Amino acid sequence: MSDANLRQKAEDRYYAALDLMADGKLEEAVAAYRASLEIDPTFTEAMHGLARALQDLQRYDEGNRGCAEDCGTGSRRRTRSHEFVGALPEKRHDSGS
């Protein structure tokens, strides 16, 4: 499959994820964003969308953990991933006081 066809498939999944987000189907959106990124790991809009969906689901640890695993390779894509997914706030733990 050509690069243009692969990019189109990644964009199709990305736009599906946007529709799912708009419909409040966050879990399905996460899966669609991940499908997009499996096809094109450099698709920064999909990285940003995934980060937003995980943030909306309050799955901060997952976003930060994924970033920490990805950033170990030192590639440009991983740096962009860190920029988006790693920017999620840390999960806060109440001390009970």
Secondary structure, DSSP 4 states (H G I P E B T S, - for coil): --HHHHHHHHHHHHHHHHHHHHTT-HHHHHHHHHHHHHH-TT-HHHHHHHHHHHHHTT-HHHHHHHHHHHHTT--HHHHHHHHHTTTSPPPP-----
